[in-house]
Amino acid sequence: MEPTTAAALKAMEELGYVSRSRQDGNRKNVYVRLTPKGRALRARLEPLAEEVNRMAVRGVRGGDVAATRRALLAIIGNLMKNPSP
């Protein structure tokens, strides 16, 4: 985990937005889950995310936005199938 990710998770955990846990027998994986307090942020944050998305694609043709999203999803899919060594 990058230090910035670890720091962000720690801060969110301290604020009560997420909880972290491990499963018995697996010390490597850390499971991060939203708490009820974290879920409650959705109503406030979702409209902000939508506004940022509108700002990001302002002036870009709809077909270009759709093509970019398809390409990015394909890239993400490829990386999930073939993680780096």
PyMOL Python script that loads the backbone (N, CA, C, O; Angstrom):
from pymol import cmd

cmd.read_pdbstr("""\
ATOM      1  N   MET A   1       0.838  -1.169   0.000  1.00  0.00           N
ATOM      2  CA  MET A   1       0.000   0.000   0.000  1.00  0.00           C
ATOM      3  C   MET A   1       0.891   1.241   0.000  1.00  0.00           C
ATOM      4  O   MET A   1       1.870   1.311   0.742  1.00  0.00           O
ATOM      5  N   GLU A   2       0.547   2.209  -0.829  1.00  0.00           N
ATOM      6  CA  GLU A   2       1.280   3.466  -0.845  1.00  0.00           C
ATOM      7  C   GLU A   2       1.062   4.191   0.477  1.00  0.00           C
ATOM      8  O   GLU A   2      -0.008   4.069   1.073  1.00  0.00           O
ATOM      9  N   PRO A   3       2.046   4.935   0.943  1.00  0.00           N
ATOM     10  CA  PRO A   3       1.873   5.671   2.196  1.00  0.00           C
ATOM     11  C   PRO A   3       0.656   6.591   2.188  1.00  0.00           C
ATOM     12  O   PRO A   3      -0.008   6.753   3.212  1.00  0.00           O
ATOM     13  N   THR A   4       0.359   7.197   1.027  1.00  0.00           N
ATOM     14  CA  THR A   4      -0.788   8.102   0.972  1.00  0.00           C
ATOM     15  C   THR A   4      -2.089   7.332   1.155  1.00  0.00           C
ATOM     16  O   THR A   4      -3.016   7.841   1.785  1.00  0.00           O
ATOM     17  N   THR A   5      -2.179   6.125   0.624  1.00  0.00           N
ATOM     18  CA  THR A   5      -3.369   5.305   0.809  1.00  0.00           C
ATOM     19  C   THR A   5      -3.505   4.907   2.263  1.00  0.00           C
ATOM     20  O   THR A   5      -4.593   4.990   2.834  1.00  0.00           O
ATOM     21  N   ALA A   6      -2.422   4.482   2.860  1.00  0.00           N
ATOM     22  CA  ALA A   6      -2.452   4.084   4.264  1.00  0.00           C
ATOM     23  C   ALA A   6      -2.853   5.260   5.144  1.00  0.00           C
ATOM     24  O   ALA A   6      -3.639   5.099   6.078  1.00  0.00           O
ATOM     25  N   ALA A   7      -2.316   6.441   4.850  1.00  0.00           N
ATOM     26  CA  ALA A   7      -2.654   7.624   5.636  1.00  0.00           C
ATOM     27  C   ALA A   7      -4.129   7.993   5.470  1.00  0.00           C
ATOM     28  O   ALA A   7      -4.796   8.357   6.439  1.00  0.00           O
ATOM     29  N   ALA A   8      -4.632   7.897   4.240  1.00  0.00           N
ATOM     30  CA  ALA A   8      -6.044   8.221   3.997  1.00  0.00           C
ATOM     31  C   ALA A   8      -6.949   7.241   4.730  1.00  0.00           C
ATOM     32  O   ALA A   8      -7.933   7.644   5.351  1.00  0.00           O
ATOM     33  N   LEU A   9      -6.619   5.955   4.658  1.00  0.00           N
ATOM     34  CA  LEU A   9      -7.421   4.957   5.366  1.00  0.00           C
ATOM     35  C   LEU A   9      -7.394   5.172   6.868  1.00  0.00           C
ATOM     36  O   LEU A   9      -8.419   5.052   7.540  1.00  0.00           O
ATOM     37  N   LYS A  10      -6.231   5.486   7.386  1.00  0.00           N
ATOM     38  CA  LYS A  10      -6.112   5.731   8.821  1.00  0.00           C
ATOM     39  C   LYS A  10      -6.979   6.912   9.241  1.00  0.00           C
ATOM     40  O   LYS A  10      -7.672   6.851  10.257  1.00  0.00           O
ATOM     41  N   ALA A  11      -6.940   7.981   8.460  1.00  0.00           N
ATOM     42  CA  ALA A  11      -7.738   9.161   8.781  1.00  0.00           C
ATOM     43  C   ALA A  11      -9.232   8.847   8.714  1.00  0.00           C
ATOM     44  O   ALA A  11      -9.992   9.262   9.588  1.00  0.00           O
ATOM     45  N   MET A  12      -9.658   8.112   7.677  1.00  0.00           N
ATOM     46  CA  MET A  12     -11.074   7.762   7.555  1.00  0.00           C
ATOM     47  C   MET A  12     -11.515   6.832   8.681  1.00  0.00           C
ATOM     48  O   MET A  12     -12.645   6.918   9.162  1.00  0.00           O
ATOM     49  N   GLU A  13     -10.619   5.946   9.094  1.00  0.00           N
ATOM     50  CA  GLU A  13     -10.936   5.045  10.200  1.00  0.00           C
ATOM     51  C   GLU A  13     -11.074   5.845  11.507  1.00  0.00           C
ATOM     52  O   GLU A  13     -11.993   5.611  12.292  1.00  0.00           O
ATOM     53  N   GLU A  14     -10.161   6.778  11.725  1.00  0.00           N
ATOM     54  CA  GLU A  14     -10.218   7.594  12.942  1.00  0.00           C
ATOM     55  C   GLU A  14     -11.479   8.451  12.987  1.00  0.00           C
ATOM     56  O   GLU A  14     -12.001   8.739  14.064  1.00  0.00           O
ATOM     57  N   LEU A  15     -11.965   8.856  11.821  1.00  0.00           N
ATOM     58  CA  LEU A  15     -13.202   9.639  11.748  1.00  0.00           C
ATOM     59  C   LEU A  15     -14.449   8.759  11.839  1.00  0.00           C
ATOM     60  O   LEU A  15     -15.564   9.266  11.956  1.00  0.00           O
ATOM     61  N   GLY A  16     -14.254   7.442  11.784  1.00  0.00           N
ATOM     62  CA  GLY A  16     -15.379   6.526  11.899  1.00  0.00           C
ATOM     63  C   GLY A  16     -16.094   6.222  10.596  1.00  0.00           C
ATOM     64  O   GLY A  16     -17.217   5.720  10.614  1.00  0.00           O
ATOM     65  N   TYR A  17     -15.458   6.520   9.451  1.00  0.00           N
ATOM     66  CA  TYR A  17     -16.087   6.284   8.149  1.00  0.00           C
ATOM     67  C   TYR A  17     -15.847   4.881   7.607  1.00  0.00           C
ATOM     68  O   TYR A  17     -16.663   4.364   6.845  1.00  0.00           O
ATOM     69  N   VAL A  18     -14.748   4.268   7.989  1.00  0.00           N
ATOM     70  CA  VAL A  18     -14.426   2.915   7.536  1.00  0.00           C
ATOM     71  C   VAL A  18     -13.913   2.091   8.710  1.00  0.00           C
ATOM     72  O   VAL A  18     -13.486   2.618   9.737  1.00  0.00           O
ATOM     73  N   SER A  19     -13.973   0.785   8.517  1.00  0.00           N
ATOM     74  CA  SER A  19     -13.334  -0.127   9.471  1.00  0.00           C
ATOM     75  C   SER A  19     -12.420  -1.043   8.676  1.00  0.00           C
ATOM     76  O   SER A  19     -12.711  -1.387   7.530  1.00  0.00           O
ATOM     77  N   ARG A  20     -11.322  -1.431   9.286  1.00  0.00           N
ATOM     78  CA  ARG A  20     -10.373  -2.343   8.641  1.00  0.00           C
ATOM     79  C   ARG A  20     -10.297  -3.616   9.462  1.00  0.00           C
ATOM     80  O   ARG A  20     -10.354  -3.588  10.691  1.00  0.00           O
ATOM     81  N   SER A  21     -10.166  -4.740   8.756  1.00  0.00           N
ATOM     82  CA  SER A  21     -10.043  -6.019   9.454  1.00  0.00           C
ATOM     83  C   SER A  21      -9.262  -6.994   8.595  1.00  0.00           C
ATOM     84  O   SER A  21      -9.056  -6.778   7.401  1.00  0.00           O
ATOM     85  N   ARG A  22      -8.834  -8.065   9.230  1.00  0.00           N
ATOM     86  CA  ARG A  22      -8.159  -9.170   8.536  1.00  0.00           C
ATOM     87  C   ARG A  22      -8.919 -10.442   8.874  1.00  0.00           C
ATOM     88  O   ARG A  22      -9.584 -10.531   9.906  1.00  0.00           O
ATOM     89  N   GLN A  23      -8.810 -11.417   7.993  1.00  0.00           N
ATOM     90  CA  GLN A  23      -9.425 -12.712   8.272  1.00  0.00           C
ATOM     91  C   GLN A  23      -8.374 -13.633   8.864  1.00  0.00           C
ATOM     92  O   GLN A  23      -7.191 -13.537   8.538  1.00  0.00           O
ATOM     93  N   ASP A  24      -8.818 -14.525   9.735  1.00  0.00           N
ATOM     94  CA  ASP A  24      -7.905 -15.499  10.331  1.00  0.00           C
ATOM     95  C   ASP A  24      -7.189 -16.278   9.235  1.00  0.00           C
ATOM     96  O   ASP A  24      -7.802 -16.675   8.244  1.00  0.00           O
ATOM     97  N   GLY A  25      -5.917 -16.488   9.413  1.00  0.00           N
ATOM     98  CA  GLY A  25      -5.139 -17.268   8.463  1.00  0.00           C
ATOM     99  C   GLY A  25      -4.643 -16.479   7.265  1.00  0.00           C
ATOM    100  O   GLY A  25      -3.937 -17.030   6.421  1.00  0.00           O
ATOM    101  N   ASN A  26      -4.993 -15.200   7.170  1.00  0.00           N
ATOM    102  CA  ASN A  26      -4.554 -14.380   6.043  1.00  0.00           C
ATOM    103  C   ASN A  26      -4.105 -13.027   6.587  1.00  0.00           C
ATOM    104  O   ASN A  26      -4.911 -12.110   6.746  1.00  0.00           O
ATOM    105  N   ARG A  27      -2.822 -12.919   6.866  1.00  0.00           N
ATOM    106  CA  ARG A  27      -2.298 -11.678   7.434  1.00  0.00           C
ATOM    107  C   ARG A  27      -2.026 -10.625   6.371  1.00  0.00           C
ATOM    108  O   ARG A  27      -1.794  -9.461   6.695  1.00  0.00           O
ATOM    109  N   LYS A  28      -2.052 -11.030   5.093  1.00  0.00           N
ATOM    110  CA  LYS A  28      -1.702 -10.108   4.016  1.00  0.00           C
ATOM    111  C   LYS A  28      -2.856  -9.174   3.652  1.00  0.00           C
ATOM    112  O   LYS A  28      -2.667  -7.960   3.571  1.00  0.00           O
ATOM    113  N   ASN A  29      -4.042  -9.726   3.434  1.00  0.00           N
ATOM    114  CA  ASN A  29      -5.170  -8.922   2.962  1.00  0.00           C
ATOM    115  C   ASN A  29      -5.796  -8.115   4.088  1.00  0.00           C
ATOM    116  O   ASN A  29      -6.013  -8.616   5.191  1.00  0.00           O
ATOM    117  N   VAL A  30      -6.076  -6.869   3.789  1.00  0.00           N
ATOM    118  CA  VAL A  30      -6.790  -5.992   4.718  1.00  0.00           C
ATOM    119  C   VAL A  30      -8.127  -5.666   4.062  1.00  0.00           C
ATOM    120  O   VAL A  30      -8.169  -5.211   2.919  1.00  0.00           O
ATOM    121  N   TYR A  31      -9.208  -5.898   4.780  1.00  0.00           N
ATOM    122  CA  TYR A  31     -10.549  -5.645   4.275  1.00  0.00           C
ATOM    123  C   TYR A  31     -11.038  -4.316   4.832  1.00  0.00           C
ATOM    124  O   TYR A  31     -11.052  -4.107   6.045  1.00  0.00           O
ATOM    125  N   VAL A  32     -11.436  -3.424   3.940  1.00  0.00           N
ATOM    126  CA  VAL A  32     -11.913  -2.098   4.323  1.00  0.00           C
ATOM    127  C   VAL A  32     -13.402  -2.049   4.011  1.00  0.00           C
ATOM    128  O   VAL A  32     -13.835  -2.349   2.899  1.00  0.00           O
ATOM    129  N   ARG A  33     -14.172  -1.663   5.021  1.00  0.00           N
ATOM    130  CA  ARG A  33     -15.628  -1.599   4.854  1.00  0.00           C
ATOM    131  C   ARG A  33     -16.134  -0.252   5.344  1.00  0.00           C
ATOM    132  O   ARG A  33     -15.624   0.312   6.313  1.00  0.00           O
ATOM    133  N   LEU A  34     -17.155   0.252   4.646  1.00  0.00           N
ATOM    134  CA  LEU A  34     -17.803   1.467   5.113  1.00  0.00           C
ATOM    135  C   LEU A  34     -18.591   1.170   6.376  1.00  0.00           C
ATOM    136  O   LEU A  34     -19.223   0.120   6.495  1.00  0.00           O
ATOM    137  N   THR A  35     -18.550   2.090   7.305  1.00  0.00           N
ATOM    138  CA  THR A  35     -19.374   2.002   8.496  1.00  0.00           C
ATOM    139  C   THR A  35     -20.717   2.683   8.179  1.00  0.00           C
ATOM    140  O   THR A  35     -20.846   3.327   7.138  1.00  0.00           O
ATOM    141  N   PRO A  36     -21.697   2.549   9.047  1.00  0.00           N
ATOM    142  CA  PRO A  36     -22.946   3.303   8.822  1.00  0.00           C
ATOM    143  C   PRO A  36     -22.693   4.811   8.680  1.00  0.00           C
ATOM    144  O   PRO A  36     -23.332   5.477   7.866  1.00  0.00           O
ATOM    145  N   LYS A  37     -21.768   5.333   9.466  1.00  0.00           N
ATOM    146  CA  LYS A  37     -21.424   6.754   9.363  1.00  0.00           C
ATOM    147  C   LYS A  37     -20.838   7.068   7.983  1.00  0.00           C
ATOM    148  O   LYS A  37     -21.127   8.119   7.410  1.00  0.00           O
ATOM    149  N   GLY A  38     -20.019   6.163   7.452  1.00  0.00           N
ATOM    150  CA  GLY A  38     -19.456   6.345   6.119  1.00  0.00           C
ATOM    151  C   GLY A  38     -20.514   6.287   5.037  1.00  0.00           C
ATOM    152  O   GLY A  38     -20.485   7.073   4.090  1.00  0.00           O
ATOM    153  N   ARG A  39     -21.453   5.353   5.174  1.00  0.00           N
ATOM    154  CA  ARG A  39     -22.543   5.241   4.195  1.00  0.00           C
ATOM    155  C   ARG A  39     -23.412   6.492   4.197  1.00  0.00           C
ATOM    156  O   ARG A  39     -23.943   6.885   3.159  1.00  0.00           O
ATOM    157  N   ALA A  40     -23.557   7.116   5.361  1.00  0.00           N
ATOM    158  CA  ALA A  40     -24.402   8.298   5.465  1.00  0.00           C
ATOM    159  C   ALA A  40     -23.847   9.474   4.656  1.00  0.00           C
ATOM    160  O   ALA A  40     -24.587  10.410   4.354  1.00  0.00           O
ATOM    161  N   LEU A  41     -22.588   9.443   4.307  1.00  0.00           N
ATOM    162  CA  LEU A  41     -21.991  10.524   3.520  1.00  0.00           C
ATOM    163  C   LEU A  41     -22.446  10.515   2.062  1.00  0.00           C
ATOM    164  O   LEU A  41     -22.294  11.513   1.357  1.00  0.00           O
ATOM    165  N   ARG A  42     -22.991   9.415   1.620  1.00  0.00           N
ATOM    166  CA  ARG A  42     -23.355   9.286   0.208  1.00  0.00           C
ATOM    167  C   ARG A  42     -24.259  10.412  -0.269  1.00  0.00           C
ATOM    168  O   ARG A  42     -24.039  10.979  -1.339  1.00  0.00           O
ATOM    169  N   ALA A  43     -25.276  10.738   0.522  1.00  0.00           N
ATOM    170  CA  ALA A  43     -26.216  11.781   0.105  1.00  0.00           C
ATOM    171  C   ALA A  43     -25.523  13.130  -0.089  1.00  0.00           C
ATOM    172  O   ALA A  43     -25.943  13.923  -0.932  1.00  0.00           O
ATOM    173  N   ARG A  44     -24.472  13.397   0.678  1.00  0.00           N
ATOM    174  CA  ARG A  44     -23.749  14.664   0.546  1.00  0.00           C
ATOM    175  C   ARG A  44     -22.703  14.617  -0.557  1.00  0.00           C
ATOM    176  O   ARG A  44     -22.507  15.600  -1.272  1.00  0.00           O
ATOM    177  N   LEU A  45     -22.028  13.475  -0.699  1.00  0.00           N
ATOM    178  CA  LEU A  45     -20.892  13.404  -1.617  1.00  0.00           C
ATOM    179  C   LEU A  45     -21.271  13.075  -3.054  1.00  0.00           C
ATOM    180  O   LEU A  45     -20.607  13.530  -3.986  1.00  0.00           O
ATOM    181  N   GLU A  46     -22.326  12.295  -3.246  1.00  0.00           N
ATOM    182  CA  GLU A  46     -22.692  11.901  -4.606  1.00  0.00           C
ATOM    183  C   GLU A  46     -23.002  13.110  -5.497  1.00  0.00           C
ATOM    184  O   GLU A  46     -22.514  13.158  -6.626  1.00  0.00           O
ATOM    185  N   PRO A  47     -23.787  14.080  -5.041  1.00  0.00           N
ATOM    186  CA  PRO A  47     -24.016  15.256  -5.899  1.00  0.00           C
ATOM    187  C   PRO A  47     -22.724  16.009  -6.224  1.00  0.00           C
ATOM    188  O   PRO A  47     -22.587  16.542  -7.326  1.00  0.00           O
ATOM    189  N   LEU A  48     -21.785  16.061  -5.295  1.00  0.00           N
ATOM    190  CA  LEU A  48     -20.510  16.723  -5.570  1.00  0.00           C
ATOM    191  C   LEU A  48     -19.723  15.973  -6.635  1.00  0.00           C
ATOM    192  O   LEU A  48     -19.128  16.592  -7.517  1.00  0.00           O
ATOM    193  N   ALA A  49     -19.714  14.648  -6.561  1.00  0.00           N
ATOM    194  CA  ALA A  49     -19.015  13.840  -7.563  1.00  0.00           C
ATOM    195  C   ALA A  49     -19.651  14.025  -8.941  1.00  0.00           C
ATOM    196  O   ALA A  49     -18.948  14.112  -9.948  1.00  0.00           O
ATOM    197  N   GLU A  50     -20.969  14.083  -8.978  1.00  0.00           N
ATOM    198  CA  GLU A  50     -21.656  14.280 -10.255  1.00  0.00           C
ATOM    199  C   GLU A  50     -21.296  15.635 -10.855  1.00  0.00           C
ATOM    200  O   GLU A  50     -21.101  15.740 -12.066  1.00  0.00           O
ATOM    201  N   GLU A  51     -21.206  16.671 -10.024  1.00  0.00           N
ATOM    202  CA  GLU A  51     -20.835  17.998 -10.511  1.00  0.00           C
ATOM    203  C   GLU A  51     -19.408  18.003 -11.054  1.00  0.00           C
ATOM    204  O   GLU A  51     -19.146  18.598 -12.099  1.00  0.00           O
ATOM    205  N   VAL A  52     -18.495  17.351 -10.358  1.00  0.00           N
ATOM    206  CA  VAL A  52     -17.115  17.262 -10.836  1.00  0.00           C
ATOM    207  C   VAL A  52     -17.071  16.539 -12.178  1.00  0.00           C
ATOM    208  O   VAL A  52     -16.340  16.943 -13.082  1.00  0.00           O
ATOM    209  N   ASN A  53     -17.845  15.481 -12.305  1.00  0.00           N
ATOM    210  CA  ASN A  53     -17.891  14.753 -13.582  1.00  0.00           C
ATOM    211  C   ASN A  53     -18.415  15.646 -14.706  1.00  0.00           C
ATOM    212  O   ASN A  53     -17.876  15.636 -15.812  1.00  0.00           O
ATOM    213  N   ARG A  54     -19.467  16.418 -14.421  1.00  0.00           N
ATOM    214  CA  ARG A  54     -19.998  17.333 -15.451  1.00  0.00           C
ATOM    215  C   ARG A  54     -18.941  18.359 -15.856  1.00  0.00           C
ATOM    216  O   ARG A  54     -18.788  18.663 -17.039  1.00  0.00           O
ATOM    217  N   MET A  55     -18.220  18.885 -14.884  1.00  0.00           N
ATOM    218  CA  MET A  55     -17.171  19.873 -15.173  1.00  0.00           C
ATOM    219  C   MET A  55     -16.053  19.243 -16.003  1.00  0.00           C
ATOM    220  O   MET A  55     -15.511  19.876 -16.909  1.00  0.00           O
ATOM    221  N   ALA A  56     -15.715  18.000 -15.688  1.00  0.00           N
ATOM    222  CA  ALA A  56     -14.597  17.336 -16.361  1.00  0.00           C
ATOM    223  C   ALA A  56     -14.867  17.108 -17.839  1.00  0.00           C
ATOM    224  O   ALA A  56     -13.940  17.152 -18.648  1.00  0.00           O
ATOM    225  N   VAL A  57     -16.107  16.866 -18.202  1.00  0.00           N
ATOM    226  CA  VAL A  57     -16.408  16.534 -19.604  1.00  0.00           C
ATOM    227  C   VAL A  57     -17.055  17.695 -20.360  1.00  0.00           C
ATOM    228  O   VAL A  57     -17.477  17.539 -21.506  1.00  0.00           O
ATOM    229  N   ARG A  58     -17.130  18.839 -19.723  1.00  0.00           N
ATOM    230  CA  ARG A  58     -17.724  20.002 -20.376  1.00  0.00           C
ATOM    231  C   ARG A  58     -16.973  20.295 -21.663  1.00  0.00           C
ATOM    232  O   ARG A  58     -15.747  20.401 -21.663  1.00  0.00           O
ATOM    233  N   GLY A  59     -17.699  20.425 -22.748  1.00  0.00           N
ATOM    234  CA  GLY A  59     -17.097  20.742 -24.039  1.00  0.00           C
ATOM    235  C   GLY A  59     -16.573  19.535 -24.807  1.00  0.00           C
ATOM    236  O   GLY A  59     -16.091  19.680 -25.930  1.00  0.00           O
ATOM    237  N   VAL A  60     -16.661  18.343 -24.212  1.00  0.00           N
ATOM    238  CA  VAL A  60     -16.206  17.126 -24.888  1.00  0.00           C
ATOM    239  C   VAL A  60     -17.438  16.433 -25.466  1.00  0.00           C
ATOM    240  O   VAL A  60     -18.451  16.276 -24.785  1.00  0.00           O
ATOM    241  N   ARG A  61     -17.342  16.024 -26.714  1.00  0.00           N
ATOM    242  CA  ARG A  61     -18.485  15.379 -27.354  1.00  0.00           C
ATOM    243  C   ARG A  61     -18.868  14.095 -26.623  1.00  0.00           C
ATOM    244  O   ARG A  61     -18.002  13.378 -26.122  1.00  0.00           O
ATOM    245  N   GLY A  62     -20.154  13.813 -26.566  1.00  0.00           N
ATOM    246  CA  GLY A  62     -20.660  12.628 -25.871  1.00  0.00           C
ATOM    247  C   GLY A  62     -20.041  11.337 -26.365  1.00  0.00           C
ATOM    248  O   GLY A  62     -19.736  10.447 -25.572  1.00  0.00           O
ATOM    249  N   GLY A  63     -19.853  11.229 -27.682  1.00  0.00           N
ATOM    250  CA  GLY A  63     -19.240  10.024 -28.235  1.00  0.00           C
ATOM    251  C   GLY A  63     -17.801   9.851 -27.775  1.00  0.00           C
ATOM    252  O   GLY A  63     -17.340   8.733 -27.546  1.00  0.00           O
ATOM    253  N   ASP A  64     -17.095  10.974 -27.643  1.00  0.00           N
ATOM    254  CA  ASP A  64     -15.715  10.908 -27.167  1.00  0.00           C
ATOM    255  C   ASP A  64     -15.659  10.494 -25.696  1.00  0.00           C
ATOM    256  O   ASP A  64     -14.783   9.726 -25.298  1.00  0.00           O
ATOM    257  N   VAL A  65     -16.587  11.000 -24.896  1.00  0.00           N
ATOM    258  CA  VAL A  65     -16.651  10.609 -23.487  1.00  0.00           C
ATOM    259  C   VAL A  65     -16.934   9.114 -23.375  1.00  0.00           C
ATOM    260  O   VAL A  65     -16.295   8.414 -22.590  1.00  0.00           O
ATOM    261  N   ALA A  66     -17.890   8.630 -24.157  1.00  0.00           N
ATOM    262  CA  ALA A  66     -18.244   7.207 -24.118  1.00  0.00           C
ATOM    263  C   ALA A  66     -17.064   6.341 -24.553  1.00  0.00           C
ATOM    264  O   ALA A  66     -16.797   5.308 -23.940  1.00  0.00           O
ATOM    265  N   ALA A  67     -16.359   6.754 -25.603  1.00  0.00           N
ATOM    266  CA  ALA A  67     -15.207   5.985 -26.082  1.00  0.00           C
ATOM    267  C   ALA A  67     -14.095   5.959 -25.029  1.00  0.00           C
ATOM    268  O   ALA A  67     -13.455   4.929 -24.816  1.00  0.00           O
ATOM    269  N   THR A  68     -13.874   7.086 -24.383  1.00  0.00           N
ATOM    270  CA  THR A  68     -12.851   7.150 -23.335  1.00  0.00           C
ATOM    271  C   THR A  68     -13.209   6.230 -22.179  1.00  0.00           C
ATOM    272  O   THR A  68     -12.352   5.511 -21.666  1.00  0.00           O
ATOM    273  N   ARG A  69     -14.463   6.249 -21.770  1.00  0.00           N
ATOM    274  CA  ARG A  69     -14.895   5.373 -20.669  1.00  0.00           C
ATOM    275  C   ARG A  69     -14.722   3.901 -21.039  1.00  0.00           C
ATOM    276  O   ARG A  69     -14.268   3.101 -20.222  1.00  0.00           O
ATOM    277  N   ARG A  70     -15.086   3.546 -22.274  1.00  0.00           N
ATOM    278  CA  ARG A  70     -14.908   2.154 -22.713  1.00  0.00           C
ATOM    279  C   ARG A  70     -13.445   1.761 -22.690  1.00  0.00           C
ATOM    280  O   ARG A  70     -13.093   0.669 -22.243  1.00  0.00           O
ATOM    281  N   ALA A  71     -12.593   2.654 -23.175  1.00  0.00           N
ATOM    282  CA  ALA A  71     -11.155   2.361 -23.197  1.00  0.00           C
ATOM    283  C   ALA A  71     -10.608   2.208 -21.780  1.00  0.00           C
ATOM    284  O   ALA A  71      -9.842   1.283 -21.510  1.00  0.00           O
ATOM    285  N   LEU A  72     -10.990   3.096 -20.883  1.00  0.00           N
ATOM    286  CA  LEU A  72     -10.502   3.012 -19.506  1.00  0.00           C
ATOM    287  C   LEU A  72     -10.988   1.744 -18.809  1.00  0.00           C
ATOM    288  O   LEU A  72     -10.234   1.120 -18.062  1.00  0.00           O
ATOM    289  N   LEU A  73     -12.234   1.362 -19.045  1.00  0.00           N
ATOM    290  CA  LEU A  73     -12.747   0.127 -18.455  1.00  0.00           C
ATOM    291  C   LEU A  73     -12.002  -1.090 -18.996  1.00  0.00           C
ATOM    292  O   LEU A  73     -11.739  -2.037 -18.256  1.00  0.00           O
ATOM    293  N   ALA A  74     -11.664  -1.068 -20.280  1.00  0.00           N
ATOM    294  CA  ALA A  74     -10.886  -2.169 -20.856  1.00  0.00           C
ATOM    295  C   ALA A  74      -9.491  -2.224 -20.235  1.00  0.00           C
ATOM    296  O   ALA A  74      -8.985  -3.308 -19.943  1.00  0.00           O
ATOM    297  N   ILE A  75      -8.874  -1.074 -20.033  1.00  0.00           N
ATOM    298  CA  ILE A  75      -7.551  -1.028 -19.412  1.00  0.00           C
ATOM    299  C   ILE A  75      -7.611  -1.570 -17.992  1.00  0.00           C
ATOM    300  O   ILE A  75      -6.763  -2.367 -17.590  1.00  0.00           O
ATOM    301  N   ILE A  76      -8.609  -1.138 -17.237  1.00  0.00           N
ATOM    302  CA  ILE A  76      -8.773  -1.634 -15.857  1.00  0.00           C
ATOM    303  C   ILE A  76      -8.974  -3.146 -15.869  1.00  0.00           C
ATOM    304  O   ILE A  76      -8.382  -3.861 -15.061  1.00  0.00           O
ATOM    305  N   GLY A  77      -9.807  -3.629 -16.783  1.00  0.00           N
ATOM    306  CA  GLY A  77     -10.039  -5.067 -16.890  1.00  0.00           C
ATOM    307  C   GLY A  77      -8.757  -5.824 -17.192  1.00  0.00           C
ATOM    308  O   GLY A  77      -8.502  -6.873 -16.601  1.00  0.00           O
ATOM    309  N   ASN A  78      -7.956  -5.306 -18.097  1.00  0.00           N
ATOM    310  CA  ASN A  78      -6.677  -5.938 -18.432  1.00  0.00           C
ATOM    311  C   ASN A  78      -5.751  -5.971 -17.222  1.00  0.00           C
ATOM    312  O   ASN A  78      -5.095  -6.980 -16.968  1.00  0.00           O
ATOM    313  N   LEU A  79      -5.698  -4.881 -16.483  1.00  0.00           N
ATOM    314  CA  LEU A  79      -4.819  -4.841 -15.312  1.00  0.00           C
ATOM    315  C   LEU A  79      -5.294  -5.784 -14.216  1.00  0.00           C
ATOM    316  O   LEU A  79      -4.474  -6.336 -13.483  1.00  0.00           O
ATOM    317  N   MET A  80      -6.576  -5.975 -14.094  1.00  0.00           N
ATOM    318  CA  MET A  80      -7.101  -6.893 -13.083  1.00  0.00           C
ATOM    319  C   MET A  80      -6.796  -8.335 -13.450  1.00  0.00           C
ATOM    320  O   MET A  80      -6.560  -9.165 -12.573  1.00  0.00           O
ATOM    321  N   LYS A  81      -6.799  -8.638 -14.745  1.00  0.00           N
ATOM    322  CA  LYS A  81      -6.498 -10.007 -15.201  1.00  0.00           C
ATOM    323  C   LYS A  81      -5.009 -10.315 -15.126  1.00  0.00           C
ATOM    324  O   LYS A  81      -4.614 -11.454 -14.876  1.00  0.00           O
ATOM    325  N   ASN A  82      -4.193  -9.303 -15.343  1.00  0.00           N
ATOM    326  CA  ASN A  82      -2.743  -9.487 -15.430  1.00  0.00           C
ATOM    327  C   ASN A  82      -2.025  -8.532 -14.494  1.00  0.00           C
ATOM    328  O   ASN A  82      -1.364  -7.604 -14.961  1.00  0.00           O
ATOM    329  N   PRO A  83      -2.133  -8.731 -13.189  1.00  0.00           N
ATOM    330  CA  PRO A  83      -1.424  -7.817 -12.285  1.00  0.00           C
ATOM    331  C   PRO A  83       0.076  -7.913 -12.480  1.00  0.00           C
ATOM    332  O   PRO A  83       0.605  -8.955 -12.868  1.00  0.00           O
ATOM    333  N   SER A  84       0.745  -6.820 -12.208  1.00  0.00           N
ATOM    334  CA  SER A  84       2.195  -6.808 -12.372  1.00  0.00           C
ATOM    335  C   SER A  84       2.844  -7.770 -11.383  1.00  0.00           C
ATOM    336  O   SER A  84       2.299  -8.034 -10.312  1.00  0.00           O
ATOM    337  N   PRO A  85       4.009  -8.289 -11.752  1.00  0.00           N
ATOM    338  CA  PRO A  85       4.687  -9.271 -10.876  1.00  0.00           C
ATOM    339  C   PRO A  85       5.188  -8.670  -9.593  1.00  0.00           C
ATOM    340  O   PRO A  85       5.773  -9.374  -8.769  1.00  0.00           O
TER     341      PRO A  85
END
""", "prot")
cmd.dss("prot")
cmd.show_as("cartoon", "prot")
cmd.util.cbc("prot")
cmd.orient("prot")
